[in-house]
């Protein structure tokens, strides 16, 4: 029992030290990365998995392995982390709306990409399509996020015994706060969206 406690304490100390390291600017260094995908909930579980794989392919087609933050994040995720969280993105227009909301927020720091399925995948021919474009509906999109964002928790204020959301998000380890994303940061808006979505089924 004593060994387990000592081992756990050592793990906590390492996490705390990692969380304390801050890079230049206002973004803390991360210790883990995840790809979050948001898929059309009318698709089956296996189809949502396939759409997520399509998103990965689109991401690598879009970003190059250079030193820009989004590119670096994507290649770091692909080489060291690899975790994918598949979420329920809602219906067709919900997918489009979610992507249009998050794309400008992610542009500078986080890789993001959408995937449009071809009409042929739905059994349609170009005779059935009146747009003249083979590109079909957007079925999924995804973005890579660091633990300093996806592990952040909403910040509350208490007044008169009533707790209220401030709009900010706070990242910490074991109750110790290391970074706060104010309500005006892209990260706060990103987490507002991500936290509103359930896991895909």
N, CA, C and O of each residue as an XYZ file, in Angstrom:
804
protein
N       0.829     -1.204      0.000
C       0.000      0.000      0.000
C       0.863      1.254      0.000
O       0.582      2.199     -0.736
N       1.932      1.271      0.835
C       2.825      2.419      0.909
C       3.504      2.659     -0.445
O       3.717      3.800     -0.856
N       3.838      1.557     -1.125
C       4.484      1.677     -2.439
C       3.563      2.354     -3.430
O       3.998      3.207     -4.204
N       2.274      1.976     -3.415
C       1.302      2.560     -4.337
C       1.147      4.058     -4.099
O       1.074      4.843     -5.045
N       1.097      4.447     -2.824
C       0.951      5.861     -2.485
C       2.167      6.646     -2.965
O       2.023      7.712     -3.564
N       3.354      6.126     -2.705
C       4.588      6.796     -3.120
C       4.650      6.923     -4.641
O       5.048      7.956     -5.179
N       4.252      5.862     -5.312
C       4.248      5.864     -6.772
C       3.281      6.900     -7.317
O       3.593      7.616     -8.269
N       2.101      6.975     -6.703
C       1.094      7.938     -7.131
C       1.559      9.373     -6.885
O       1.339     10.252     -7.718
N       2.201      9.607     -5.742
C       2.713     10.943     -5.432
C       3.775     11.375     -6.445
O       3.815     12.530     -6.870
N       4.619     10.437     -6.814
C       5.661     10.729     -7.791
C       5.043     11.101     -9.138
O       5.517     12.008     -9.823
N       3.982     10.389     -9.507
C       3.285     10.663    -10.761
C       2.650     12.051    -10.731
O       2.720     12.797    -11.707
N       2.030     12.387     -9.601
C       1.397     13.695     -9.436
C       2.437     14.809     -9.541
O       2.195     15.832    -10.182
N       3.594     14.608     -8.908
C       4.652     15.619     -8.943
C       5.157     15.843    -10.367
O       5.418     16.978    -10.765
N       5.294     14.762    -11.130
C       5.748     14.873    -12.512
C       4.735     15.631    -13.354
O       5.100     16.470    -14.178
N       3.423     15.320    -13.136
C       2.380     16.028    -13.876
C       2.388     17.512    -13.540
O       2.236     18.361    -14.418
N       2.565     17.809    -12.271
C       2.564     19.206    -11.827
C       3.752     19.961    -12.421
O       3.614     21.111    -12.835
N       4.925     19.312    -12.463
C       6.112     19.951    -13.030
C       5.925     20.210    -14.519
O       6.315     21.261    -15.026
N       5.324     19.245    -15.219
C       5.081     19.394    -16.654
C       4.091     20.526    -16.916
O       4.254     21.299    -17.860
N       3.066     20.616    -16.074
C       2.049     21.645    -16.256
C       2.589     23.036    -15.951
O       2.076     24.034    -16.459
N       3.624     23.099    -15.122
C       4.175     24.393    -14.720
C       5.034     25.036    -15.801
O       5.195     26.256    -15.831
N       5.581     24.214    -16.685
C       6.447     24.747    -17.730
C       5.611     25.574    -18.710
O       4.604     25.091    -19.228
N       6.014     26.780    -18.957
C       5.261     27.670    -19.846
C       6.152     28.127    -20.991
O       7.283     28.568    -20.784
N       5.619     28.011    -22.208
C       6.370     28.473    -23.369
C       6.199     29.975    -23.511
O       5.364     30.571    -22.830
N       6.984     30.597    -24.393
C       6.851     32.030    -24.602
C       5.450     32.337    -25.104
O       4.878     31.556    -25.864
N       4.896     33.456    -24.691
C       3.536     33.807    -25.056
C       2.590     33.409    -23.947
O       2.991     33.254    -22.794
N       1.320     33.244    -24.310
C       0.324     32.992    -23.266
C      -0.223     31.581    -23.308
O      -1.252     31.312    -22.689
N       0.442     30.647    -24.030
C      -0.031     29.276    -24.113
C       0.913     28.358    -23.347
O       2.095     28.275    -23.682
N       0.415     27.668    -22.326
C       1.273     26.771    -21.552
C       1.664     25.555    -22.382
O       0.939     25.164    -23.298
N       2.803     24.961    -22.064
C       3.232     23.769    -22.783
C       2.323     22.599    -22.424
O       1.789     22.522    -21.318
N       2.161     21.697    -23.377
C       1.252     20.563    -23.189
C       2.036     19.288    -22.914
O       3.234     19.202    -23.187
N       1.330     18.297    -22.366
C       1.950     16.985    -22.144
C       1.255     15.891    -22.956
O       1.754     14.768    -23.038
N       0.106     16.212    -23.556
C      -0.628     15.234    -24.355
C      -1.461     15.960    -25.406
O      -1.807     17.131    -25.246
N      -1.776     15.239    -26.492
C      -2.588     15.779    -27.576
C      -3.688     14.794    -27.939
O      -3.510     13.582    -27.822
N      -4.822     15.317    -28.377
C      -5.919     14.479    -28.856
C      -6.483     15.070    -30.144
O      -6.509     16.286    -30.334
N      -6.933     14.180    -31.017
C      -7.716     14.602    -32.172
C      -9.186     14.395    -31.820
O      -9.607     13.281    -31.509
N      -9.953     15.465    -31.872
C     -11.404     15.379    -31.677
C     -12.077     15.445    -33.034
O     -11.847     16.385    -33.795
N     -12.914     14.451    -33.350
C     -13.686     14.504    -34.584
C     -15.174     14.610    -34.246
O     -15.642     14.076    -33.241
N     -15.893     15.308    -35.107
C     -17.332     15.517    -34.920
C     -18.027     15.016    -36.171
O     -17.868     15.577    -37.254
N     -18.806     13.942    -36.005
C     -19.382     13.243    -37.155
C     -20.904     13.332    -37.162
O     -21.546     13.511    -36.127
N     -21.455     13.202    -38.360
C     -22.910     13.193    -38.524
C     -23.501     12.014    -37.757
O     -23.105     10.869    -37.972
N     -24.445     12.291    -36.866
C     -24.930     11.227    -35.981
C     -25.881     10.255    -36.671
O     -26.281      9.258    -36.070
N     -26.249     10.529    -37.919
C     -27.062      9.570    -38.668
C     -26.218      8.402    -39.183
O     -26.756      7.365    -39.572
N     -24.906      8.572    -39.185
C     -24.022      7.510    -39.650
C     -23.870      6.437    -38.578
O     -23.995      6.715    -37.386
N     -23.601      5.213    -39.015
C     -23.380      4.119    -38.059
C     -22.037      4.306    -37.365
O     -21.230      5.142    -37.771
N     -21.806      3.524    -36.318
C     -20.552      3.631    -35.565
C     -19.338      3.409    -36.462
O     -18.367      4.163    -36.397
N     -19.394      2.363    -37.308
C     -18.258      2.071    -38.178
C     -18.071      3.177    -39.204
O     -16.938      3.517    -39.546
N     -19.166      3.743    -39.700
C     -19.061      4.842    -40.666
C     -18.449      6.091    -40.028
O     -17.680      6.812    -40.665
N     -18.799      6.337    -38.761
C     -18.213      7.490    -38.072
C     -16.710      7.297    -37.860
O     -15.936      8.253    -37.918
N     -16.314      6.056    -37.617
C     -14.885      5.755    -37.515
C     -14.175      5.992    -38.836
O     -13.066      6.523    -38.866
N     -14.822      5.594    -39.936
C     -14.233      5.786    -41.266
C     -14.150      7.275    -41.600
O     -13.157      7.732    -42.167
N     -15.194      8.032    -41.250
C     -15.168      9.476    -41.495
C     -14.025     10.132    -40.715
O     -13.380     11.058    -41.207
N     -13.784      9.646    -39.504
C     -12.677     10.178    -38.702
C     -11.339      9.891    -39.371
O     -10.429     10.719    -39.332
N     -11.221      8.708    -39.987
C      -9.997      8.376    -40.720
C      -9.835      9.306    -41.924
O      -8.721      9.714    -42.250
N     -10.942      9.638    -42.579
C     -10.901     10.588    -43.697
C     -10.414     11.957    -43.220
O      -9.644     12.625    -43.910
N     -10.869     12.365    -42.039
C     -10.445     13.653    -41.474
C      -8.932     13.664    -41.257
O      -8.265     14.654    -41.559
N      -8.393     12.559    -40.730
C      -6.942     12.459    -40.517
C      -6.207     12.663    -41.841
O      -5.227     13.404    -41.911
N      -6.693     11.997    -42.887
C      -6.074     12.118    -44.210
C      -6.122     13.563    -44.710
O      -5.142     14.076    -45.250
N      -7.272     14.212    -44.524
C      -7.426     15.608    -44.948
C      -6.483     16.531    -44.179
O      -5.919     17.467    -44.745
N      -6.319     16.261    -42.893
C      -5.424     17.082    -42.077
C      -3.994     17.027    -42.613
O      -3.325     18.054    -42.726
N      -3.527     15.808    -42.943
C      -2.159     15.662    -43.435
C      -1.998     16.208    -44.847
O      -0.891     16.558    -45.255
N      -3.108     16.283    -45.604
C      -3.056     16.922    -46.922
C      -2.998     18.439    -46.798
O      -2.462     19.127    -47.667
N      -3.559     18.951    -45.701
C      -3.687     20.403    -45.518
C      -2.464     21.032    -44.866
O      -2.043     22.126    -45.244
N      -1.889     20.329    -43.873
C      -0.781     20.905    -43.109
C       0.541     20.231    -43.471
O       0.595     19.024    -43.706
N       1.603     21.034    -43.511
C       2.932     20.522    -43.828
C       3.765     20.460    -42.556
O       3.495     21.152    -41.574
N       4.773     19.618    -42.604
C       5.616     19.414    -41.424
C       6.648     20.546    -41.309
O       7.830     20.362    -41.599
N       6.169     21.722    -40.877
C       7.102     22.825    -40.645
C       6.930     23.313    -39.208
O       6.327     22.627    -38.382
N       7.454     24.484    -38.918
C       7.476     24.937    -37.535
C       6.277     25.797    -37.145
O       6.219     26.293    -36.020
N       5.320     25.984    -38.052
C       4.120     26.738    -37.683
C       3.354     25.944    -36.628
O       3.293     24.717    -36.718
N       2.766     26.612    -35.627
C       2.119     25.892    -34.517
C       1.119     24.806    -34.932
O       1.197     23.698    -34.401
N       0.175     25.069    -35.861
C      -0.778     24.004    -36.196
C      -0.110     22.773    -36.794
O      -0.447     21.641    -36.446
N       0.851     23.007    -37.707
C       1.552     21.898    -38.357
C       2.330     21.071    -37.337
O       2.292     19.841    -37.354
N       3.035     21.770    -36.449
C       3.844     21.096    -35.433
C       2.967     20.259    -34.512
O       3.328     19.144    -34.135
N       1.816     20.808    -34.157
C       0.886     20.104    -33.276
C       0.375     18.821    -33.933
O       0.312     17.769    -33.296
N       0.012     18.919    -35.211
C      -0.512     17.755    -35.933
C       0.529     16.640    -36.005
O       0.219     15.482    -35.726
N       1.754     16.982    -36.377
C       2.776     15.949    -36.541
C       3.227     15.390    -35.201
O       3.614     14.225    -35.112
N       3.179     16.205    -34.167
C       3.483     15.712    -32.822
C       2.407     14.729    -32.384
O       2.711     13.683    -31.810
N       1.139     15.070    -32.657
C       0.028     14.155    -32.331
C       0.204     12.827    -33.079
O       0.086     11.754    -32.486
N       0.484     12.907    -34.373
C       0.587     11.700    -35.186
C       1.750     10.804    -34.815
O       1.661      9.583    -34.945
N       2.845     11.399    -34.351
C       4.025     10.593    -34.056
C       4.080     10.093    -32.613
O       4.664      9.042    -32.348
N       3.475     10.840    -31.671
C       3.651     10.479    -30.263
C       2.357     10.171    -29.503
O       2.393      9.418    -28.530
N       1.232     10.726    -29.916
C       0.038     10.647    -29.071
C      -1.076      9.772    -29.663
O      -1.477      8.788    -29.042
N      -1.571     10.113    -30.835
C      -2.456      9.257    -31.641
C      -3.886      9.072    -31.122
O      -4.697      8.448    -31.805
N      -4.214      9.585    -29.960
C      -5.559      9.384    -29.406
C      -6.595     10.147    -30.225
O      -6.403     11.316    -30.560
N      -7.716      9.455    -30.547
C      -8.827     10.073    -31.279
C     -10.089      9.955    -30.434
O     -10.420      8.873    -29.948
N     -10.789     11.070    -30.262
C     -12.072     11.097    -29.564
C     -13.137     11.404    -30.598
O     -13.163     12.499    -31.158
N     -14.016     10.445    -30.856
C     -15.065     10.621    -31.868
C     -16.341     11.107    -31.180
O     -16.875     10.444    -30.291
N     -16.815     12.271    -31.608
C     -17.963     12.906    -30.953
C     -19.173     12.980    -31.879
O     -19.050     12.911    -33.102
N     -20.326     13.121    -31.273
C     -21.584     13.306    -31.989
C     -21.654     14.758    -32.452
O     -21.807     15.670    -31.639
N     -21.543     14.962    -33.750
C     -21.544     16.327    -34.285
C     -22.910     16.850    -34.633
O     -23.056     18.008    -35.023
N     -23.930     15.995    -34.493
C     -25.285     16.428    -34.824
C     -25.640     16.112    -36.263
O     -25.025     15.246    -36.885
N     -26.641     16.819    -36.798
C     -27.097     16.595    -38.170
C     -26.203     17.332    -39.164
O     -25.231     17.982    -38.778
N     -26.543     17.223    -40.440
C     -25.710     17.784    -41.496
C     -25.366     19.252    -41.316
O     -24.195     19.627    -41.388
N     -26.371     20.088    -41.082
C     -26.114     21.520    -40.927
C     -25.360     21.817    -39.640
O     -24.610     22.791    -39.568
N     -25.556     20.976    -38.616
C     -24.812     21.153    -37.359
C     -23.315     20.979    -37.588
O     -22.501     21.696    -37.005
N     -22.958     20.016    -38.448
C     -21.545     19.776    -38.768
C     -20.952     21.018    -39.442
O     -19.874     21.486    -39.076
N     -21.673     21.534    -40.425
C     -21.209     22.719    -41.154
C     -21.082     23.914    -40.208
O     -20.075     24.622    -40.223
N     -22.104     24.133    -39.393
C     -22.098     25.272    -38.461
C     -20.942     25.171    -37.465
O     -20.284     26.164    -37.156
N     -20.706     23.942    -36.963
C     -19.619     23.732    -36.009
C     -18.265     24.035    -36.627
O     -17.413     24.674    -36.009
N     -18.076     23.567    -37.859
C     -16.803     23.807    -38.548
C     -16.602     25.293    -38.825
O     -15.512     25.823    -38.609
N     -17.653     25.970    -39.305
C     -17.545     27.396    -39.607
C     -17.291     28.227    -38.341
O     -16.663     29.284    -38.396
N     -17.789     27.732    -37.207
C     -17.550     28.409    -35.931
C     -16.100     28.240    -35.476
O     -15.454     29.203    -35.060
N     -15.592     26.996    -35.560
C     -14.282     26.695    -34.983
C     -13.100     27.002    -35.899
O     -12.006     27.291    -35.415
N     -13.305     26.942    -37.206
C     -12.165     27.121    -38.115
C     -11.420     28.442    -37.872
O     -10.197     28.416    -37.740
N     -12.102     29.593    -37.808
C     -11.341     30.831    -37.569
C     -10.717     30.901    -36.181
O      -9.714     31.588    -35.991
N     -11.299     30.197    -35.205
C     -10.747     30.191    -33.848
C      -9.469     29.364    -33.770
O      -8.571     29.654    -32.980
N      -9.403     28.316    -34.614
C      -8.256     27.395    -34.569
C      -7.120     27.805    -35.491
O      -5.990     27.344    -35.331
N      -7.412     28.664    -36.451
C      -6.502     28.940    -37.560
C      -5.047     29.185    -37.162
O      -4.135     28.659    -37.799
N      -4.828     29.963    -36.133
C      -3.464     30.350    -35.764
C      -2.720     29.247    -35.009
O      -1.513     29.082    -35.184
N      -3.437     28.492    -34.170
C      -2.746     27.599    -33.228
C      -3.055     26.116    -33.351
O      -2.221     25.290    -32.981
N      -4.236     25.747    -33.863
C      -4.649     24.342    -33.819
C      -5.082     23.855    -35.203
O      -5.861     24.525    -35.881
N      -4.577     22.686    -35.625
C      -4.970     22.154    -36.928
C      -6.435     21.728    -36.942
O      -6.904     21.063    -36.018
N      -7.145     22.112    -37.982
C      -8.570     21.779    -38.116
C      -8.873     21.534    -39.587
O      -8.320     22.204    -40.459
N      -9.746     20.582    -39.861
C     -10.078     20.248    -41.243
C     -11.436     19.564    -41.290
O     -11.850     18.911    -40.331
N     -12.126     19.722    -42.421
C     -13.420     19.060    -42.618
C     -13.306     18.046    -43.747
O     -12.405     18.121    -44.583
N     -14.239     17.096    -43.755
C     -14.285     16.111    -44.838
C     -15.674     16.108    -45.453
O     -16.683     16.010    -44.754
N     -15.705     16.217    -46.788
C     -16.962     16.136    -47.534
C     -17.001     14.813    -48.279
O     -16.115     14.511    -49.079
N     -18.026     14.033    -48.010
C     -18.164     12.734    -48.669
C     -18.679     12.936    -50.093
O     -19.499     13.821    -50.340
N     -18.202     12.123    -51.019
C     -18.679     12.219    -52.399
C     -20.094     11.679    -52.506
O     -20.489     10.779    -51.764
N     -20.847     12.237    -53.435
C     -22.231     11.777    -53.619
C     -22.287     10.299    -53.986
O     -23.248      9.604    -53.655
N     -21.250      9.826    -54.671
C     -21.233      8.420    -55.095
C     -21.290      7.475    -53.899
O     -21.805      6.362    -54.003
N     -20.756      7.925    -52.758
C     -20.768      7.092    -51.552
C     -22.183      6.857    -51.048
O     -22.446      5.900    -50.320
N     -23.097      7.751    -51.449
C     -24.495      7.604    -51.041
C     -25.324      6.902    -52.109
O     -26.548      6.822    -52.008
N     -24.637      6.392    -53.142
C     -25.331      5.673    -54.202
C     -25.910      6.574    -55.266
O     -26.688      6.121    -56.105
N     -25.539      7.866    -55.245
C     -26.070      8.804    -56.235
C     -25.121      8.895    -57.426
O     -23.914      8.694    -57.287
N     -25.675      9.198    -58.590
C     -24.871      9.460    -59.779
C     -24.937     10.948    -60.082
O     -25.744     11.670    -59.497
N     -24.093     11.407    -60.990
C     -24.110     12.830    -61.329
C     -25.430     13.233    -61.980
O     -25.789     14.411    -61.984
N     -26.159     12.250    -62.535
C     -27.487     12.550    -63.094
C     -28.454     12.936    -61.981
O     -29.414     13.675    -62.201
N     -28.178     12.413    -60.756
C     -29.048     12.715    -59.625
C     -28.679     14.046    -58.956
O     -29.472     14.632    -58.218
N     -27.459     14.500    -59.235
C     -26.961     15.706    -58.561
C     -27.144     16.907    -59.473
O     -26.701     16.898    -60.621
N     -27.786     17.923    -58.966
C     -28.112     19.089    -59.806
C     -27.140     20.241    -59.624
O     -27.289     21.283    -60.264
N     -26.132     20.068    -58.748
C     -25.184     21.159    -58.494
C     -24.038     21.158    -59.489
O     -23.342     22.163    -59.635
N     -23.832     20.029    -60.182
C     -22.704     19.921    -61.095
C     -21.381     19.711    -60.380
O     -20.320     19.759    -61.002
N     -21.441     19.480    -59.093
C     -20.235     19.301    -58.274
C     -20.287     17.930    -57.619
O     -21.279     17.572    -56.983
N     -19.209     17.163    -57.781
C     -19.188     15.820    -57.213
C     -19.009     15.836    -55.699
O     -19.294     14.842    -55.029
N     -18.537     16.964    -55.153
C     -18.333     17.053    -53.707
C     -19.674     17.004    -52.992
O     -20.568     17.811    -53.251
N     -19.794     16.045    -52.092
C     -21.046     15.873    -51.366
C     -21.084     16.645    -50.068
O     -20.300     17.573    -49.869
N     -21.986     16.271    -49.188
C     -22.152     17.000    -47.930
C     -20.990     16.798    -46.965
O     -20.303     15.777    -47.007
N     -20.782     17.778    -46.100
C     -19.777     17.661    -45.053
C     -20.296     16.663    -44.027
O     -21.363     16.863    -43.445
N     -19.551     15.601    -43.808
C     -19.992     14.555    -42.882
C     -19.209     14.537    -41.574
O     -19.632     13.917    -40.599
N     -18.058     15.225    -41.557
C     -17.241     15.230    -40.334
C     -16.198     16.336    -40.404
O     -15.815     16.787    -41.484
N     -15.755     16.754    -39.246
C     -14.580     17.618    -39.180
C     -13.830     17.283    -37.900
O     -14.377     16.651    -36.997
N     -12.590     17.706    -37.831
C     -11.797     17.378    -36.646
C     -10.745     18.430    -36.354
O     -10.362     19.200    -37.235
N     -10.278     18.460    -35.114
C      -9.223     19.381    -34.714
C      -8.352     18.736    -33.648
O      -8.828     17.926    -32.852
N      -7.085     19.096    -33.636
C      -6.136     18.582    -32.650
C      -6.009     19.607    -31.529
O      -5.784     20.793    -31.770
N      -6.159     19.122    -30.296
C      -6.078     20.006    -29.131
C      -5.097     19.455    -28.095
O      -4.983     18.239    -27.940
N      -4.390     20.335    -27.387
C      -3.505     19.905    -26.301
C      -4.282     19.743    -24.996
O      -5.394     20.255    -24.861
N      -3.696     19.031    -24.039
C      -4.374     18.824    -22.757
C      -4.598     20.124    -21.997
O      -5.486     20.201    -21.148
N      -3.798     21.147    -22.296
C      -3.982     22.438    -21.635
C      -5.301     23.097    -22.031
O      -5.766     24.031    -21.378
N      -5.900     22.590    -23.121
C      -7.211     23.081    -23.549
C      -8.303     22.066    -23.188
O      -9.272     22.414    -22.514
N      -8.147     20.796    -23.640
C      -9.241     19.845    -23.423
C      -9.395     19.406    -21.970
O     -10.455     18.910    -21.589
N      -8.355     19.582    -21.152
C      -8.468     19.262    -19.727
C      -8.858     20.476    -18.879
O      -8.951     20.378    -17.655
N      -9.085     21.615    -19.530
C      -9.499     22.816    -18.791
C     -10.920     22.629    -18.261
O     -11.721     21.902    -18.847
N     -11.213     23.280    -17.170
C     -12.539     23.197    -16.534
C     -13.152     24.588    -16.463
O     -12.431     25.575    -16.314
N     -14.494     24.680    -16.568
C     -15.133     25.998    -16.502
C     -14.916     26.669    -15.153
O     -14.879     26.014    -14.112
N     -14.775     27.974    -15.194
C     -14.562     28.760    -13.973
C     -15.895     29.320    -13.503
O     -16.672     29.857    -14.292
N     -16.147     29.185    -12.208
C     -17.394     29.682    -11.614
C     -17.106     30.776    -10.606
O     -16.040     30.807     -9.992
N     -18.057     31.665    -10.440
C     -17.994     32.646     -9.375
C     -19.208     32.439     -8.482
O     -20.264     32.008     -8.946
N     -19.056     32.739     -7.235
C     -20.157     32.525     -6.292
C     -20.574     33.857     -5.677
O     -19.747     34.596     -5.143
N     -21.848     34.143     -5.761
C     -22.384     35.369     -5.178
C     -23.733     35.068     -4.544
O     -24.658     34.600     -5.207
N     -23.827     35.343     -3.251
C     -25.077     35.072     -2.545
C     -25.430     33.603     -2.523
O     -26.602     33.227     -2.492
N     -24.381     32.766     -2.541
C     -24.609     31.322     -2.499
C     -24.990     30.724     -3.850
O     -25.282     29.531     -3.938
N     -24.990     31.539     -4.899
C     -25.356     31.049     -6.236
C     -24.110     30.999     -7.120
O     -23.409     31.999     -7.277
N     -23.843     29.827     -7.695
C     -22.688     29.671     -8.580
C     -23.067     30.053    -10.005
O     -24.115     29.652    -10.513
N     -22.201     30.833    -10.640
C     -22.437     31.246    -12.022
C     -21.176     31.044    -12.852
O     -20.062     31.245    -12.369
N     -21.369     30.643    -14.112
C     -20.245     30.525    -15.034
C     -19.703     31.901    -15.371
O     -20.470     32.843    -15.570
N     -18.386     32.020    -15.435
C     -17.770     33.299    -15.817
C     -17.486     33.363    -17.315
O     -17.251     34.440    -17.863
N     -17.509     32.194    -17.978
C     -17.141     32.130    -19.387
C     -15.685     31.758    -19.586
O     -15.269     31.423    -20.695
N     -14.903     31.818    -18.502
C     -13.481     31.456    -18.581
C     -13.310     29.953    -18.340
O     -14.201     29.284    -17.817
N     -12.136     29.441    -18.739
C     -11.775     28.044    -18.507
C     -10.405     28.015    -17.849
O      -9.549     28.853    -18.135
N     -10.203     27.041    -16.964
C      -8.976     26.983    -16.183
C      -8.332     25.611    -16.307
O      -8.987     24.579    -16.157
N      -7.027     25.625    -16.588
C      -6.279     24.371    -16.679
C      -5.430     24.203    -15.426
O      -4.722     25.126    -15.022
N      -5.499     23.040    -14.820
C      -4.708     22.769    -13.628
C      -4.477     21.283    -13.452
O      -5.058     20.466    -14.167
N      -3.640     20.938    -12.515
C      -3.342     19.540    -12.195
C      -3.612     19.321    -10.715
O      -3.029     19.980     -9.855
N      -4.517     18.373    -10.432
C      -4.853     18.003     -9.055
C      -5.224     19.221     -8.201
O      -4.756     19.383     -7.074
N      -6.072     20.057     -8.770
C      -6.603     21.194     -8.018
C      -5.731     22.425     -8.009
O      -6.137     23.467     -7.495
N      -4.522     22.325     -8.578
C      -3.633     23.482     -8.628
C      -3.752     24.136    -10.001
O      -3.475     23.500    -11.018
N      -4.163     25.402    -10.034
C      -4.373     26.105    -11.292
C      -3.052     26.591    -11.879
O      -2.227     27.178    -11.178
N      -2.858     26.336    -13.194
C      -1.635     26.773    -13.851
C      -1.891     27.749    -14.992
O      -0.995     28.499    -15.379
N      -3.086     27.745    -15.523
C      -3.375     28.663    -16.619
C      -4.879     28.879    -16.732
O      -5.670     27.951    -16.567
N      -5.254     30.113    -17.015
C      -6.676     30.425    -17.191
C      -6.891     31.005    -18.588
O      -6.220     31.954    -18.994
N      -7.837     30.415    -19.309
C      -8.247     30.948    -20.607
C      -9.413     31.891    -20.350
O     -10.481     31.443    -19.932
N      -9.234     33.178    -20.588
C     -10.323     34.129    -20.344
C     -11.442     33.899    -21.345
O     -11.244     33.241    -22.366
N     -12.613     34.439    -21.055
C     -13.786     34.225    -21.902
C     -13.607     34.805    -23.301
O     -14.369     34.484    -24.213
N     -12.596     35.663    -23.470
C     -12.366     36.295    -24.775
C     -11.367     35.524    -25.636
O     -11.139     35.900    -26.786
N     -10.776     34.473    -25.118
C      -9.786     33.710    -25.883
C     -10.469     32.695    -26.802
O     -11.568     32.228    -26.502
N      -9.820     32.353    -27.923
C     -10.353     31.302    -28.793
C     -10.532     29.983    -28.044
O     -11.482     29.240    -28.292
N      -9.599     29.701    -27.115
C      -9.652     28.429    -26.382
C     -10.939     28.288    -25.575
O     -11.494     27.193    -25.484
N     -11.415     29.381    -24.990
C     -12.660     29.332    -24.216
C     -13.838     28.992    -25.129
O     -14.691     28.179    -24.772
N     -13.881     29.617    -26.306
C     -14.963     29.338    -27.255
C     -14.872     27.909    -27.787
O     -15.891     27.244    -27.977
N     -13.640     27.442    -28.026
C     -13.447     26.064    -28.495
C     -13.960     25.081    -27.452
O     -14.658     24.126    -27.792
N     -13.620     25.304    -26.189
C     -14.067     24.392    -25.139
C     -15.562     24.483    -24.880
O     -16.179     23.487    -24.501
N     -16.155     25.649    -25.075
C     -17.614     25.769    -24.981
C     -18.270     24.805    -25.976
O     -19.261     24.144    -25.664
N     -17.696     24.743    -27.176
C     -18.248     23.861    -28.212
C     -17.964     22.394    -27.897
O     -18.877     21.569    -27.881
N     -16.693     22.073    -27.645
C     -16.291     20.682    -27.429
C     -17.053     20.070    -26.248
O     -17.520     18.934    -26.323
N     -17.171     20.827    -25.172
C     -17.835     20.301    -23.964
C     -19.327     20.111    -24.153
O     -19.967     19.421    -23.360
N     -19.892     20.711    -25.192
C     -21.338     20.577    -25.428
C     -21.679     19.308    -26.210
O     -22.852     18.968    -26.368
N     -20.651     18.608    -26.698
C     -20.863     17.434    -27.549
C     -20.618     16.137    -26.768
O     -19.676     16.038    -25.982
N     -21.472     15.164    -26.997
C     -21.308     13.851    -26.359
C     -20.475     12.953    -27.269
O     -20.243     13.274    -28.434
N     -20.032     11.829    -26.725
C     -19.290     10.858    -27.523
C     -20.208     10.232    -28.553
O     -21.405     10.077    -28.309
N     -19.660      9.871    -29.701
C     -20.439      9.212    -30.753
C     -20.867      7.838    -30.286
O     -20.195      7.215    -29.464
N     -21.997      7.360    -30.816
C     -22.494      6.023    -30.459
C     -22.679      5.190    -31.708
O     -23.091      4.033    -31.623
